Amino acid sequence: MDLFSKKNLRKTTTKTLVVAMAILLSGCYSIGPREVRLDRGRYNDIVRDTDNAQTLKNIVRLAYLEAPAYLGISNVTASYSLSTSASPSSTWTSPPSNSWSTSMGISPSYSDSPTISYVPVDNKEFVEGLLTPLDFGKLQLFFRASVTKTKLVMRLAFDRIGTLDNATFSTTIGVSKVTVRQKYEYQKYLAFAEAVERLIQDKRMAVALVTYEERTGAVLQFLDKAPVTSKDAYLIKDLLHIPQECQQIILLSSDLVRTVSEQEDGELVLDQLKRKNLVFVTFRSIYGIMTYLSHGVEIPKSDIKAHMVRRAIDESTGQDFNWNLFLNGVMKVHSSRYLPRNDIFVATKFHRHWFYIKESDHASKIAFSMLTRLQAVVKGGQTGGEAAPVLTIPVGR
């Protein structure tokens, strides 16, 4: 039998072409689009989850009288490669077949080599951003977009509104005593915030932003035609010492007084600011907000016995102060020796214990999300100073 007959040659050529096309196609196949589809969501989720865990850990650190620390992810580079190797072989079959058989072995290989760069976020600008009080300019997005309830904004971001004190002592690390006066003053502030919230929900009040001396302020506009038409409207004006006939309350940052007093015509400007419906406010910093929220951390009994935290005493009872009076409806951070399997929104491990916010705790999730947004506003895209060391870790699979 002729081994080189047209029939045998045709078979061999066909097999060779099929193998060659397989090698060609495997070499030209692009894995990039498929990997972007798979990896982009996963990288996005893990960056968000680790950022949230870092924020929670810093809140817990403050509860333990420790300083917060930040490590940012400055770059994530994922490199993909696909290669193939071919190994041809042929076999001679002795009579009676008297034929050649040709085969081609193809071995594809895939590799993924991500590189993640970390930058310590501790430069002067970032630290100043954490410690600098907020202002209406930074909060205007929250008011305009209505992404957060007004009462929550007032409980988190404000220190004082006029003479109303939003538990300013709670923004100090290591509070040792809470007085009856402090509790009473906070109850007045909370009553004010709740009254404003009810009027806004009932569409009887609107919040508008205004600009004065290139500073952003806010106006509480009563929408009822009569000067006093509800208990809430009366309560708000009475707490702020505003005449009941006023239909607007103007809120401006208290540092505006210092600014205008430094001008040559400061006295004239100050006279213009002496309006019956004008109220000055002071704000908390991001650091102050985090310190306030740290009082909502549930400290394990073993750490309390080990004097790892400072206990606040209620002056009226002589017992440990119940911070739920100030944090109720804002945030609660639970703790346990072992991390529960279910109902976890964000968790972090600290001093051999797990600290977490429950998935079902909607109020805590909203407050935590607002804090992360405020941090993003303050960071302003900062990733550390130019002299900050960069740690790059290649991650293998």
Wavefront OBJ file of the C-alpha trace (Angstrom):
o trace
v 0.000 0.000 0.000
v 1.303 3.366 -0.943
v 1.887 5.329 2.254
v 2.041 8.535 0.296
v -1.214 8.071 -1.509
v -3.447 11.070 -2.042
v -5.917 9.712 0.521
v -3.337 9.420 3.287
v -1.750 12.733 2.463
v -5.146 14.394 2.576
v -5.828 12.995 6.046
v -2.441 14.056 7.384
v -2.737 17.548 5.903
v -6.211 18.014 7.335
v -5.064 17.048 10.833
v -2.065 19.335 10.602
v -4.218 22.268 9.524
v -6.666 21.694 12.366
v -3.846 21.615 14.905
v -2.202 24.671 13.401
v -5.450 26.638 13.549
v -5.925 25.612 17.175
v -2.465 26.894 18.061
v -3.031 30.111 16.131
v -6.376 30.787 17.724
v -5.140 30.042 21.219
v -2.221 32.392 20.765
v -4.384 35.259 19.540
v -7.248 34.851 21.998
v -7.589 37.920 24.272
v -8.413 37.300 27.917
v -8.482 40.999 28.873
v -12.202 41.771 28.346
v -13.272 38.611 30.158
v -11.004 39.342 33.130
v -12.215 42.957 33.395
v -15.763 41.638 33.607
v -14.787 39.221 36.372
v -12.216 41.209 38.353
v -13.435 44.805 38.317
v -16.391 44.063 40.566
v -14.303 41.913 42.891
v -11.568 44.545 43.281
v -14.209 47.226 43.826
v -15.896 45.166 46.540
v -12.702 44.292 48.396
v -11.400 47.901 48.339
v -14.721 49.152 49.702
v -14.945 46.411 52.335
v -11.385 46.945 53.583
v -11.872 50.736 53.673
v -15.005 50.246 55.785
v -13.178 47.836 58.095
v -10.353 50.379 58.492
v -12.822 53.137 59.407
v -14.530 50.905 61.962
v -11.175 49.898 63.462
v -10.249 53.576 63.898
v -13.521 54.191 65.749
v -12.721 51.244 68.019
v -9.172 52.531 68.515
v -10.559 55.827 69.795
v -12.750 53.913 72.258
v -9.527 52.355 73.560
v -7.822 55.774 73.777
v -5.589 54.975 70.807
v -4.878 57.173 67.793
v -6.436 56.283 64.431
v -4.210 55.265 61.518
v -4.912 55.132 57.798
v -3.352 53.133 54.977
v -4.615 53.974 51.506
v -4.540 51.906 48.337
v -2.966 54.103 45.694
v -2.787 51.665 42.814
v -4.017 48.225 41.758
v -2.397 46.763 38.647
v -3.550 43.408 37.326
v -1.450 41.679 34.636
v -2.865 38.736 32.729
v -1.059 36.366 30.370
v -2.086 33.331 28.346
v 0.446 31.087 26.598
v 0.347 27.729 24.835
v 2.880 25.046 24.029
v 2.529 22.427 21.283
v 4.199 19.000 21.111
v 3.662 17.078 17.837
v 4.052 13.292 17.659
v 3.600 10.610 14.998
v 3.080 6.870 15.187
v 3.633 4.158 12.594
v 1.202 1.283 12.648
v 2.673 -1.924 11.251
v 0.856 -4.248 8.849
v -1.832 -4.994 8.128
v -2.764 -1.286 8.648
v 0.481 0.143 7.341
v -0.430 3.728 8.268
v 0.943 6.827 9.964
v -0.996 8.654 12.673
v -0.120 12.202 13.627
v -1.118 14.005 16.847
v -0.484 17.398 18.317
v -0.574 18.065 22.089
v -1.502 21.629 23.116
v -0.924 22.798 26.722
v -2.411 26.235 27.532
v -1.237 28.130 30.642
v -2.792 31.170 32.364
v -1.347 33.562 34.930
v -2.660 36.553 36.880
v -0.131 38.816 38.632
v -1.812 41.719 40.461
v 0.330 44.387 42.137
v -1.164 46.458 44.963
v 0.455 49.680 46.200
v -0.208 51.017 49.701
v 0.438 54.564 50.902
v 0.346 55.646 54.573
v -2.118 58.546 54.762
v -0.574 60.648 57.505
v 0.653 63.811 55.847
v 0.031 67.240 57.329
v -2.837 68.134 54.991
v -4.778 64.966 55.774
v -4.299 65.274 59.536
v -5.402 68.912 59.409
v -8.419 67.813 57.408
v -9.391 65.336 60.125
v -9.014 67.932 62.896
v -10.510 70.961 61.113
v -14.188 71.588 61.903
v -16.629 71.044 59.064
v -18.665 73.856 57.580
v -21.819 74.363 55.543
v -19.721 74.244 52.384
v -18.702 70.636 53.049
v -22.202 69.689 54.140
v -24.086 71.362 51.302
v -24.019 68.203 49.168
v -25.823 66.323 51.931
v -28.501 68.987 52.216
v -29.009 69.390 48.475
v -29.014 65.702 47.614
v -31.110 64.790 50.681
v -29.001 61.644 51.040
v -29.188 61.759 54.843
v -31.874 62.727 57.303
v -31.490 66.253 58.621
v -31.651 65.076 62.245
v -28.719 62.716 61.691
v -26.667 65.521 60.116
v -27.379 67.728 63.114
v -26.521 64.971 65.615
v -23.248 64.104 63.907
v -21.829 67.262 62.347
v -22.858 70.131 64.660
v -21.347 71.012 68.020
v -23.563 73.950 68.916
v -26.493 75.747 67.332
v -26.866 79.043 69.109
v -26.916 78.205 72.818
v -27.942 74.590 72.215
v -25.151 72.163 73.091
v -24.908 68.902 71.137
v -22.991 67.024 73.868
v -19.733 68.783 73.017
v -17.974 66.885 75.816
v -18.593 63.600 73.932
v -16.057 64.595 71.275
v -13.274 64.436 73.860
v -11.339 61.187 74.281
v -11.417 59.663 77.737
v -14.474 61.379 79.224
v -14.476 60.521 82.937
v -17.742 62.095 84.137
v -21.103 63.133 82.703
v -22.996 65.763 84.666
v -26.719 66.288 85.078
v -26.366 69.658 83.339
v -24.750 68.076 80.279
v -27.552 65.557 79.953
v -30.183 68.281 80.308
v -28.549 70.502 77.673
v -28.342 67.596 75.230
v -32.023 66.788 75.721
v -32.855 70.347 74.602
v -30.645 69.991 71.528
v -32.211 66.628 70.644
v -35.706 68.093 71.013
v -34.700 70.860 68.582
v -33.321 68.383 66.024
v -36.404 66.180 66.225
v -38.723 69.179 65.793
v -36.831 70.302 62.676
v -36.998 66.768 61.279
v -40.767 66.532 61.813
v -41.431 69.891 60.154
v -39.316 68.937 57.119
v -41.042 65.570 56.790
v -44.453 67.276 57.012
v -43.288 69.783 54.360
v -43.819 72.663 56.732
v -40.154 73.658 56.679
v -37.496 73.824 53.969
v -33.712 74.055 54.268
v -31.990 76.356 51.779
v -28.327 77.258 51.386
v -27.192 80.882 51.305
v -23.891 82.686 50.831
v -22.643 85.542 52.987
v -19.146 87.030 52.721
v -18.241 84.097 50.422
v -19.248 81.680 53.180
v -22.021 79.135 52.837
v -24.790 79.168 55.421
v -28.267 77.704 55.760
v -31.775 79.070 56.155
v -34.588 77.282 57.946
v -37.697 78.511 56.133
v -41.080 78.029 57.802
v -43.625 77.334 55.074
v -46.757 78.026 57.103
v -48.408 81.338 56.364
v -49.150 82.214 59.975
v -46.150 83.109 62.167
v -46.867 80.314 64.663
v -48.954 77.357 63.554
v -47.477 74.361 65.345
v -45.887 73.320 68.621
v -42.690 72.361 66.779
v -42.328 75.815 65.201
v -42.912 77.458 68.584
v -40.419 75.104 70.262
v -37.663 75.753 67.695
v -37.923 79.532 67.962
v -38.164 79.413 71.736
v -35.043 77.215 72.073
v -33.059 79.502 69.762
v -34.466 82.698 71.330
v -35.918 83.783 67.983
v -39.014 86.038 67.900
v -42.087 83.979 67.079
v -43.059 86.275 64.189
v -39.920 85.337 62.206
v -40.518 83.113 59.182
v -36.821 82.377 58.638
v -33.869 81.358 60.777
v -30.441 82.103 59.314
v -27.609 79.770 60.349
v -24.024 80.946 59.834
v -20.716 79.542 60.984
v -19.450 81.148 64.191
v -15.986 81.732 62.676
v -17.597 84.369 60.443
v -17.670 86.722 63.436
v -13.921 86.457 63.811
v -13.402 86.967 60.079
v -15.472 90.114 59.761
v -14.083 91.598 62.980
v -10.629 91.499 61.435
v -11.753 93.660 58.510
v -11.382 97.433 58.487
v -15.134 97.910 58.419
v -15.686 95.115 60.902
v -18.004 97.120 63.121
v -20.280 97.955 60.206
v -20.430 94.332 59.094
v -21.102 93.145 62.627
v -23.960 95.631 62.887
v -25.433 94.145 59.740
v -25.219 90.712 61.333
v -27.178 91.793 64.389
v -30.419 90.355 63.148
v -33.082 88.841 65.381
v -33.320 85.687 63.292
v -29.559 85.033 62.994
v -27.997 82.082 64.821
v -24.310 81.149 64.817
v -23.271 77.511 64.795
v -20.075 75.567 65.424
v -19.168 72.277 63.762
v -17.394 69.077 64.656
v -14.382 67.741 62.835
v -14.197 64.250 61.347
v -12.041 63.328 64.331
v -14.703 64.704 66.665
v -17.461 62.744 64.924
v -15.443 59.532 65.185
v -14.763 60.183 68.883
v -18.480 60.749 69.453
v -19.309 57.477 67.660
v -16.620 55.617 69.625
v -18.853 55.863 72.711
v -21.217 53.487 70.898
v -18.622 50.694 70.912
v -19.510 47.754 73.137
v -16.361 47.102 75.196
v -15.828 43.461 76.304
v -15.996 42.971 80.067
v -12.506 41.479 80.104
v -11.061 44.689 78.626
v -12.977 46.807 81.128
v -11.560 44.749 84.005
v -8.088 45.126 82.520
v -8.550 48.954 82.582
v -7.946 49.166 78.825
v -10.595 51.886 78.508
v -11.672 54.821 80.651
v -15.135 54.473 82.148
v -17.415 57.507 82.252
v -19.345 57.934 85.515
v -22.885 59.290 85.658
v -22.813 62.084 88.230
v -26.445 61.540 89.193
v -26.119 57.804 89.942
v -22.437 57.220 90.575
v -22.611 54.287 88.140
v -21.182 53.775 84.660
v -22.790 56.212 82.262
v -25.164 54.732 79.688
v -24.069 56.217 76.370
v -27.285 55.069 74.686
v -28.734 58.374 75.873
v -26.526 60.120 73.305
v -26.043 57.363 70.691
v -29.534 55.871 70.538
v -30.675 55.788 66.924
v -27.210 56.765 65.656
v -24.729 53.880 65.890
v -24.125 50.719 67.865
v -20.940 48.637 67.490
v -21.221 45.125 68.934
v -18.356 42.939 70.140
v -17.779 39.225 70.599
v -14.957 36.735 71.009
v -15.868 35.065 67.739
v -17.323 36.679 64.646
v -20.963 35.683 64.028
v -21.633 34.010 60.691
v -24.663 36.091 59.764
v -26.020 39.634 59.995
v -22.643 41.406 59.524
v -22.401 44.716 57.661
v -18.779 45.556 58.529
v -16.393 43.936 61.001
v -12.840 44.301 62.287
v -10.677 42.451 64.797
v -8.984 44.390 67.588
v -7.333 43.181 70.822
v -8.464 39.563 70.292
v -12.121 40.543 69.884
v -14.355 41.130 66.891
v -16.225 44.422 66.588
v -19.030 44.708 64.071
v -22.119 46.561 62.900
v -25.133 44.419 62.149
v -26.545 44.240 58.634
v -30.034 44.597 60.084
v -29.141 47.774 62.024
v -30.232 50.319 59.441
v -29.588 53.387 61.604
v -25.965 52.384 62.260
v -25.400 51.611 58.575
v -26.709 55.024 57.530
v -24.571 56.862 60.114
v -21.499 54.844 59.142
v -22.073 55.543 55.446
v -22.383 59.268 56.142
v -19.077 59.201 58.027
v -17.323 57.505 55.109
v -18.715 60.117 52.706
v -17.538 62.938 54.949
v -14.089 61.354 55.118
v -14.011 61.265 51.319
v -14.905 64.967 51.175
v -12.117 65.836 53.619
v -9.532 63.618 51.924
v -10.200 65.302 48.622
v -8.222 62.662 46.788
v -5.161 63.028 49.001
v -3.016 59.908 49.136
v -0.261 61.090 51.402
v 2.651 63.450 51.060
v 5.254 63.216 48.355
v 7.806 62.000 50.876
v 5.559 59.243 52.213
v 7.014 55.749 51.759
v 5.212 53.487 49.302
v 4.931 49.786 50.036
v 4.272 47.677 46.939
v 3.334 44.036 47.412
v 3.085 41.686 44.406
v 0.332 39.176 45.038
v 0.769 35.692 43.562
v -1.889 33.060 43.049
l 1 2 3 4 5 6 7 8 9 10 11 12 13 14 15 16 17 18 19 20 21 22 23 24 25 26 27 28 29 30 31 32 33 34 35 36 37 38 39 40 41 42 43 44 45 46 47 48 49 50 51 52 53 54 55 56 57 58 59 60 61 62 63 64 65 66 67 68 69 70 71 72 73 74 75 76 77 78 79 80 81 82 83 84 85 86 87 88 89 90 91 92 93 94 95 96 97 98 99 100 101 102 103 104 105 106 107 108 109 110 111 112 113 114 115 116 117 118 119 120 121 122 123 124 125 126 127 128 129 130 131 132 133 134 135 136 137 138 139 140 141 142 143 144 145 146 147 148 149 150 151 152 153 154 155 156 157 158 159 160 161 162 163 164 165 166 167 168 169 170 171 172 173 174 175 176 177 178 179 180 181 182 183 184 185 186 187 188 189 190 191 192 193 194 195 196 197 198 199 200 201 202 203 204 205 206 207 208 209 210 211 212 213 214 215 216 217 218 219 220 221 222 223 224 225 226 227 228 229 230 231 232 233 234 235 236 237 238 239 240 241 242 243 244 245 246 247 248 249 250 251 252 253 254 255 256 257 258 259 260 261 262 263 264 265 266 267 268 269 270 271 272 273 274 275 276 277 278 279 280 281 282 283 284 285 286 287 288 289 290 291 292 293 294 295 296 297 298 299 300 301 302 303 304 305 306 307 308 309 310 311 312 313 314 315 316 317 318 319 320 321 322 323 324 325 326 327 328 329 330 331 332 333 334 335 336 337 338 339 340 341 342 343 344 345 346 347 348 349 350 351 352 353 354 355 356 357 358 359 360 361 362 363 364 365 366 367 368 369 370 371 372 373 374 375 376 377 378 379 380 381 382 383 384 385 386 387 388 389 390 391 392 393 394 395 396 397
